[in-house]
Structure formats: C-alpha cells, structure tokens
Amino acid sequence: MRIGVLTGGGDCPGLNPAIRAVVRRAEAGGHTVVGILDGWAGLANPDATLSRPLNRDEVRGIQARGGTVLGSSRTNLLKREGGLNAAEASIKRLGLDALVVIGGDDTLSVAAGLAKRGAAVVAIPKTMDNDVWGTEGCLGFDTAANIVTEALDRIQTTTSSHHRVAVVEVMGRDAGWVAAWGGLAGGADTILVPEQPVDAAAIDRLVELVTRRRSYATGASVIVVSEGVQLPEALLNLSGDVPRDEFGHPRLDKIAVGDAIAAILEERTGLEVRCTRLGHLQRGGPPSAADRVLGARYGVAAVDALETGRWGNMVALRAGAIVEVPLAEVGGKNRPLDASYLRIFDALA
C-alpha cells in the first residue's frame, strides 16, 4: 500500500511520535508512506510540492520533538466548495491507497466525510483539550496537563510570597480536562470549566472563597479557568464581533475570560488580582512520555487497521486498550469532563 499521513488543526506534542510510528510500522509491512504537508489545505492543493515521501531516516528522532514535522492548518473542506472533490483528486494524483488522519473533532469530521465517499481512511485522535468523542485519551493532553501543573507550581510560590490572588487561564474550548487535571495536580483553590457556566451566583461563591482565604496563613488564592468558560456577555467587555475560524469557533484568544474574572474579583474584593494566560505555551515543547507512548500505540494500530481493511474508523483508547470507533460516530461530538470532577472541585475548595 501507498499510505498518506497528515495532521490537521492546532498543533500539540504527540503528533510526531504518531507520525514516526505510522512510518516505521508501514515500512515493516512493506508499505510506503507519503507525508501530506499542512493538513487538509495541503491535500486539497493541486501543488505536488505539498507532499513528501517519508521513511525511517526521515522520522528518526522526531518522537522527542513537539509540534508536527508535516505542518498543519485549520481548514474545513466540508465548507469549501469542491473541497472533498479536490482532496479526492489529490489522493488519486499521489497514488495513495489509504490515508491516516491525525486530528481533533473538526479534522475528523472531514475525515468522516471522505470515508463516507469511499476513501480508505483511518484516524488518530489528537487534541490537548482531550475531548474527542469515543476515546479516553487524545495526543497532546498529558503534556498540556503537565505544563499547566508546572506553571501552577511556580505561580503558587509567588502568590504566597505576596499574598496575591492569581487567575490562570488555560486552554479548553468545550471541555475542562486540561483545567481539571492541571488544576488538581497544581493545587488550584478552585477550577472553572465550560461544563459549568459561571453565573452571578457562581461569581458570588468565588468572591466568598477568595475573601475567606485571606484569613489563611498566606492569604493567597489560585484560580484556574478554562478559556471556554461561559460568562455573561456583559462581563466580557467584547469590542465588536469576535473573529472565528473556518469551523465557526470563536477565536478564544480574542475573548479575555481570565482577565474578566480577575477584574470582577478585584472590584468585588478590593484585593490585587492578576491573570496569567498560559496560551500557546501549553502546545509547545517536547511531548511527555505518556504522549510518546500513546502516539506509538495509535500509529501502529492505524496501520494495522489499514492492512486488514478496517477503514472508516478512528483508533481509540478505552480502559487501557486500543479499540476502533466508526468515524461516522465521532464527527461533531465532544467528550465533556466527567461530572465527578465537579464534586472534587467543590470538596477541595
């Protein structure tokens, strides 16, 4: 087989280990691999320079590198006129027999569209948000949670020294997995996630928490906030229309949720409250051991599925085992943070 591999959506640590595993497993099975550059944008572009052959030498050592050696893009072929037709034409032109797609829910929705039209596609879930439906583990999540934990370890020392209140905004558009794991591991005093909209009553509880903690030894508070937390629009101080990407999602880097919460707390308590937005730091750097191993497992499983004709599936992690989930069931869905975490937040506040 001649197998194409691409990465789509936002980059994150863990992509390169998966690419490496796909290439090495494919070569071991007598197959060849072609890397598609810049995700769906590269596949839908008729320029042959947007692809390159991959072999063992090309991928040697990339498991230690963050990001993706293939490049990526946020391109929605389902919304582009003739987008899927262009992708199919490129698959034919490149002589590809099958395609491994590594991406989050948006990228996988395009993969599902191609699979529905008969393309031999197998997908690998990746997103540091960890919210792809049908799997308990996405590439990039473990590294992101570790980065948030380390950042909180550092912020804890300075807030304690100066008796300050810190709001730390982390990534998580629709689900609070990064905030939950990073916040719990980093000892946050409370954690706000998209699964629990923040209304006036929640703000009152937050003010009470910060005020109560002033009587403790350090008088400090650390609050972790997912970027996708829903606040009443009046509190966001939005100026004009918020830019959106090709999938219709608001550009959350343009909505300062953490800053808004910090301003509210400062006004209500009279205390000094500072907001730190970790932003793209959570996407960068080398992948954790867990993400490297998961990438290896997913890459091998993806080629296994292609060899046996089990197309139109996403390889997934469930109860520690690698399984396959139909792509038709994955696209357009999210896996929210388990409600049990909300109880833990309350118990530890």
N, C-alpha and C positions, 0 to 999 in steps of 0.2 A: 504493500500500500504506500501511497504518497500522502502523507498526513500534513495538513496545515495546522498551525497553532497561533492563537492571537490572545492578547489581553485587552480588555475594554474597561472603561470607567476610570474612576480615580485610582491612582497607584497606591500600593501598600507593600510592606515587607511580606515575603512569602511567595510572590509571583515567580521570581527567578528559580527558587527550588523546584517549583512545579514544572516550569519550562525544562529545566535540566532533567527531571525525571521522565518527562514525556520523550525527550530526545534519546536518552540512554535506553529506556525500555523499548522504544521503537526500533532503534538500531539493533538491539539484541534479538528482536523478532524479524530482522531482515527488511525493515521498512525504512523509508527516507522521510525527513521532516523539512518543511518549509516554514520559516517564521514570517508571519504577516505583520508588517510594521504599522503602528498607530491604530490598532484595533479595527473597528468597523469602517472607519474612514479610509484606512489603508486597503481593506478588502474591496470596498466599493469604488476605489480609484483605479482606472484602467492603466495607470503607470506601473510598469513591471518593476520599477526600482523600489516599490513599496513592499517588497518581499525579499527574503534572502534565505539560502539554504542553511540549515543548522546541523551540526554534527557534534560528536563528543568533544572535539577540540574547541569548538565554538562556545560550548557551555561549561567548560572546565572552570571550576571555582566560583561560578555565579551564585551558588547557593548561599554564599556569605554576603551578597550584595542586596541592598534594598531596591525598591522600585522595580522596573521591568526593562530588560535589555531590548525588548521589542517596541517599546513606546506604547502609548495608549491615547485614547480620545473619548470624549463623551459625545458619541454620535448615535442618533436614533434612526436607523434605516427604515423603521416602520412608519416614520413621519415624513420621510423624504420620498418624493415621487420617484418611483422606479428604483428605490433603494435596494430592495431584496433582489430585483432583477439584475442590478449591477453587481451585487455580491455573487449571485449565481454565475454570472458571466465570468467573473474573475476566478471563481473556483474551477470552471471549465478551462479557462485560458491557462491557468497554472497547472492543470492536470492533476488536481487534488482528488483523491478518492474519499477523503474524510477530513473532518475539522474538529480540533479540540479548542473550545472556547473557555477562557478563564475570565470570570467577571461576577458582578453583583446582579441584583434583580433586574436592573434595566438592561444590562448587556445580555442576560439570559433570556429576557423576553424577545430580543431579536433572534437569539439562537433558536428559541422555540418556533419562531416564525419560519426560519429556514428549514428546520426539521419537519415542520408540517407540510412543507412543499417538497419533501423527499430527500433533503440533504442528509448525509451521514454525519451527524453532529453528536458529540459527547461534551458535556460541560463540567467545569470545575468551579465551585463556589468560592468567591473571594469578596470580602469587604471587611474593613476594620470595624464596621458597625455590627457585624455578626448577626445580621437579621435576614439572611436569605432563607426563605421558607423551605422546609423539608430537610434541613441539616442542622446538627448541633454544633458544627464547627466550620468557620469560614477563615480562609487565609487572611492574615493581617491582624486579626483580632487579638491574639495573645500578645503580639509585640506592642500593639497600641495600649493594651491594658497595663503592660509593664512600664511603658513610657509615662503614662499617667501616674502610676504608683510612684515612680522615681521623682516625678515633678512634685507630687504632694509631699513626699518625704522632705524635699528641700523647702517647700513653702511652709510646712509645719514649723520648721525651726525659726524662720524669720517672723512669722505671725506671733509665735510665742514670745520671742525676744521683745517685740514692740507692742504686744497686747492688741494686735490688729484683727480685723475681720477680713478674710480673703474669700473672694468668689472665683472659682476656677471653672472656666468654660471649656468643655471637651466636645469632641465630635460625637455624632449620633443624631441623624436626621429624624428617623422614625422610631428608633428603639434605643433603650438606655443601657445596653450591655456594657459599653466601654465605661460609662459613668459608674455603673454598679460595681463592676469588678475593680476598676482603678480606684474608685472612691472607697470601697470597703477595704481593699488592701492598703490604701494610703491613709486610712484613719479619718476620713472626712466626717464632720459632725452631722451633716445631713446631705442628701443627694436628691436632686430634682431631675426627673426623666420625662420623656414625651408621653409615656403611658399614663401619666398622672398630671393632667392640666393644672396649671397654677392659677387659682382664682384669688379673690380678695381674702377668703378665709385662710388659704394656704400662706399668703403673704403675712397675715396676722400671726400665724404659728411660727413663721420664720423669724419675725421680729421678736416674738416671745423667746425663742430659742437663743438668739444672739444676746438679748438682754439678760437672760438667765445665766449664760456662760460668762458674763462679765464678773460674776461673783466667784468664779473658779480661780485657781492659782495663777494661770497665765492670762485669763480674760480674753483668750483668743478663740476665734471660730473659723473653720474652713468649710466652705460650702461648694459642692461640686454640682455643676449644671450642664446638662446635655444641650447642645446647640439647638436641638429641635423642640425644646420645651415650649409649650404654648402659653403665651402671656396675652392678656387683653391688649388689643392693638393700641389702645390709648397709652399704654405704658412703654411701648417700644420706640416712640418718637421717630417713626419712619418718615423719611422725606421722599415723597414721590413714589413711583412704582418700584418694587423690588425686582432686580434682574432675575431672570430664570434661565435654566439650562435647556437643552433640546428635549429633555424628558418632562419639562414643565415644572421642575422643582425650584423653589425659591433659592437664590444664592444666599445660603445661610451666613456666609462671611460678611454679607451686607446687612444682616439683622443682628444687632448687638444685644442679644438676650442677657448675657452675663453682665454687661455694662448697665442694662436697665435694672436688673435685680440689685446690683451694687448701689446704684443711685437711690433706689427706693429704700434700701436698708439704711443708707447714710442719712437720708432725710428723716426717716421714722425714728432712728435711734440716736442720732447726733454723734455717732461713732465714725472713725475713719475706716472706710471700706474700700478695698482695692480689688479690681478684677484682673485676672490673668487669663488670656485666651491662648491655649496651647496650640491651636490651629494645626498647621501642616507639620509641626514637629512630630505629631503622632503618626504621620505617614512615612517619615524618613528613617534612615539608618538601617543597619543590618537586621535581618529577621531573628526572632528568638529561636531557641532550639525546638520548641513546640511547633512553630510555624514552618521550620525547615523540614521537620519530620512529616507534618501533615501534607506539605507540598509534595514530598516524595511519595507518600501513600496515594494521594489523589492522582498524581501524574501516572504512576504505574497502573492504577485502576482504570484510568481513562483509556489507555491504550489496550488494556485487557478487554474492555467493553467493545472497542472498535474491532478488535480481531475476531470476536465472536458474533459480530453483527448486532450487538445490543445498542442500537443507535437511538437518538431522541431522548437520551437520559442525562441526568446530572449525577455524578458520583457524590456521595454524601456521607457524613459521619453520624451514626446513631448508636448509642450505647457502646461506644468504643469501636464499633465495626464499620467498615466501609460497605455501603449499600448503594443501590441505584434508585433514583426517583425520576419519574417521567417529567420531561421539561414542560409539557403541557400543564402540569400541576403547579409549576414553580413561578412562572412569569406573573408579574403584577401583584404578588403577595409579599408580605413581610412577616418575620417571626418576632413578635413583641417580647419584651422582657417578661419572664415568668413572674406572676403576681406575688409569689412567695418572697421575692426580693423586697417588695414594698413593705412587707411586715418586718423584715430585717432592718430596713432603714429606720422605721419607727421605733423598733426595740432598742436601737443603738444611739438614737438621737439624744 
